[in-house]
Amino acid sequence: MKQLLILLLIASTLFATKIELEVLGSGGPEIDGRASTSYLLWIDNKARLIVDMGSGSMLRFEQSHAKLETLEAVVLTHLHIDHSVDLPSFVKAGYFSQRSASLDIIGPDANYYFPSTSDFITILFGKSGAYRYMQDILDEESDSFQIIPFNISKKTIKEYKHFTLTMIPVHHGVVPALALRIDIEGKSIIISGDTNNKNSTLEKLAQGADLFVAHHAIPEYAKGYATELHMTPSIIGHIAKEAKVKSVLLTHRMKRTIGSQEESLQEIKKFYDGNVSFAEDRMKIVL
């Protein structure tokens, strides 16, 4: 019996699913040597999900040797430029790939200030769009592959072959925005997106997560409109504590936070005593 248990343990170790999150872009909208926000989920050495497509993410994707053919979905947490501008580049690159399966593009619904994700896609690729020469990308009979937009306005769960997504609207000033939870065979990743967590929505979403990817765009002493858009380090620490997450990754780093790492860490540690790290482009976190 003991030998059988040992063999089962070895087998489960050998065949366990390998889960990694790669930070394609750790920066924001500034010119600072970093790609803008983007994350790539790897499962058993295959790229399965992209979250955000900020400027430079296409280059980082190429450098990672990921394949467009293996992607199951794309999530845009919101439609600010530094989270979405490389989408057309990925779509154009797909024309020259072997991909034929359709690809879901998931993002927030509209409000007075921003289009819905489906309208955003139409503005880019529709019959009167900026890139209308690629309008067939919206059709099932596309010469390359079809992209299918989904608008998220309330808590939504979508299941894919290799992972499950749970998405919720979050407060990001006047900008419609999402946070998401990725569940893969007992492991979970939370990506806050840009938010100040005004409505305290992240604590529940992040419960027990293995990795909390927190957007760290402002320092603790930030004032004014910036605090309507982003979380201070103490808010990040509070969420991590309340949700009992296993580790925190600070990303969406901007010049105003890159120079205050120690101060930010001190504020987080007032609430949360777990592992905290700072993201860099092409960093991989193994779950």
N, C-alpha and C positions, 0 to 999 in steps of 0.2 A: 504493500500500500504506500509506504514511504517513497519507494522508487517511482511509483506511478505519479504521485503528487509532484515529485521533482521534475519528471518528464513533462507534465502538464504545465508547470511553471516555466520551464525552458521554452516550450512551444509557444506559450502566450507571449513571452518576451520576444522571441524571434519573429512572430507574426503580428506584433502590435502595430497599430496604425501610427505612422510618423506624421506629426502635425507641427508645422512651423508657420510663424507669421513674419514676413519680410517687410521691413519699412522701406518702401521705394522712395518716398519723400518725407523728410522730417521737418521741413520748413513751412513758411507761410507765404505771403505775397511779395515779400521783399527780395531784392537781389543780394543774396548773402552766401552764395556757394552751395546752397541746399536746393534739392528739388522740392516743389510744393507737395502738399499732403497727398499721400497715396500708400495703400497697404496691399500686400499680396498674400493670400492664404495658400500654403502648400500642403497637400495631403499625399503622403507616400511619393514624394518627389515630383508631383505634378501640380501645376498652378491651377487652382479651382475657382478662386474668387478675387476680384479686385474691388477694393473700397476706396473711392475717390480717385480722380485722375487729374491732379494738379500739374502745373507746368514742370516738365522734366521727368514726369513719371514714365513716359514712353521710352526714353533713353534708359532709365533705370531698369525697366522691364526687359529691354533688350540685353542689358548687361547681366541680368539674372539668368539668362538663357531659358526663360519661360516660353511657353508655346500658347498662342492664341487659341489653338484648336482644343485645348483641354479646359478652358474656362467654362463655368456653368452659369455665372451671373456677374453683373457689375452693380455696385451700389454707389450712388452719389449722395453723400449725406446732405448736401445742399448745393445750390447753383452759383455760389461765388466763384470767381475766375480761378482762384488758387486751389479749387477742389474739382473743377470740371473741364478746364480748357483743353486738355489733351485728348478728350474723347474723340474728336474728329480724326486725330492722328492714329489712334488705335483702330478706328473703323476703316480708315484708308489702308492701313497695314494689313487688315484682315482680307482685303481684296486680293492680296498677293500671297495669302496663306492657303492651307488646304482645308480651312474650316468651311463646313457647309451647314452645320446645325445652327438654328437660331440662337440669339443671345439676349437674355433679359437685361434691360437697363432700368434699375429701380431707383426712385428718388422721391422727393416730397411733392405734394400737391401745390396748387397755386394759391397766391393771395393777391392783394391789390398791387404789391410791389414786385412780385416775381411770377414768371410763368410756371405752370406745372412742368413736370419732367417730360410728359408727352408733348406739350407745346414747345418746350425747349428743343426736343428732338426734331420737331417739325420745322422750327425756325432754322435749324441747321441743315436738314436734309430734305425738307418737303419740296413741293413743286415750285414754290416761290422762295425757298430757303437760300441761305448763304452758300451752301454747297449743293445746290440743286442738281448738279451733274452726277451726284451719287444718290439720287432720290429712290432708286430701285432697292436701296438698303432697307427700306421700309416695307418692301413687298416680299411675299413668300417665294416668289419666283426670281429673287435677286440673283445677279451674276456671281455674287460672293456668298453672303449669308444675310439673313434678316435680323434686324434688331427690334426688340419688342419692349416699349416703355411701359412702366407701371408707376402709377401715382399713389403715394402713401399719405393718408390723412389721419389715420388712427392706428392703434396697435395692430400689427399685421404679422402673421407667421407664414413663412414660405419654406416649403421643404424641397430640397434638392437631393440628388443621388448621394452626395458625400457629406452634406451638412444641412443644418436647419438655421434659418434666419428669423429672428424676432426683431421687429423694427417699431420704434415709437417716435412720435413727434417730440421735439425738445425746444426750449426757448433760446433763440439766437437773435435777439432784437426783433426787427420786423421781418427777418428772413426765415421762410419755412425751412426747417432743418430736422434731421433724423439722428437718433442714436441707434445702435444695433447690437444685438447679441448673436454670436455665432456658436452653435453647439455642434461638436463633432465627437461622437462616441465617448461620452462622459467628460469631455473637456469643453471649456467655454472661454470665449474671448468677448470682451465688451469694448466697443469703440464709441467714445462719447460723441464724436463729431464736435462741431463748434457749438457751445452752449454755456450759459452761466448757471444752469440747473435751477433756475428761478422757481420752477414748479416742483422741485424735488422728485423728479421722475427717474433719475439714474440709480438711486439706492436700491429700488426693487428690481430693476432690470439686471443689475450687476450682482445680485445675491450669489455668493459662493463662487464667483468666477475665478478661473485660473489666471487670467491676465486682464487687467483694466488698462486700456489704451486711452490715456487722458490728454486732451488737447491743452497744452500749457503755453498760452499765447500772451498772458499778462502776469506781471509780478504781484505780490501781495499788496503793495502800496498803490496799485493802479486806481485811478479815479475816473469819473465821468462815463461817457458812452461806452468805453471799452469794457466796463463791468456789466453792461447790458448784453454784451456779446459772449463773454468768456468767463471761465471759472478762475478764481484766485487759487493759489496753492492750498490755502486752508480749506477751501470748499472741496478740492480734490481729496485732501486727507480725510475730511469728514465722510465723504462718499465711500472711500476705500475702507474706512473703519466700520461704518454701518452695514456695508454689503459683505464684509469679511472676505474680501478678495485676497488671492494668494500673492499677487505681485502687481506693481504699477509701472507702466511705461509712459514717460512724459514726452510728448511729441508736439507737432505743430509749433515748433520752437521759433521764436522771433528775436530780433536784436534786443528787445527790451527784457527778455527773460534769459537769453543766453549768458548775459553778464551777471546774473543773480542766482546761479544754481544753488549755492550754499544756503542763501536766505530762503529760497523756495523749499529746499529740502527740510530746513528747520521748521518751517510752517506746517509742512505735511506731517512731519514726525510728531508734532504736538497731538495729533489724532491717531496716526497710523504707524505701527511699528514693524510692518512687513518690508519686503524688498522693493526698492524704488530705483529705477534706472532712467537715464536720459537717452532718447533715440538719436540715432545717426542714420544717414542714408545707407541703404543696403544692409543694415543690421538685421539679423535673423534671431527670433526668439523661438526656442524649442519648447513645446508644451509636453 
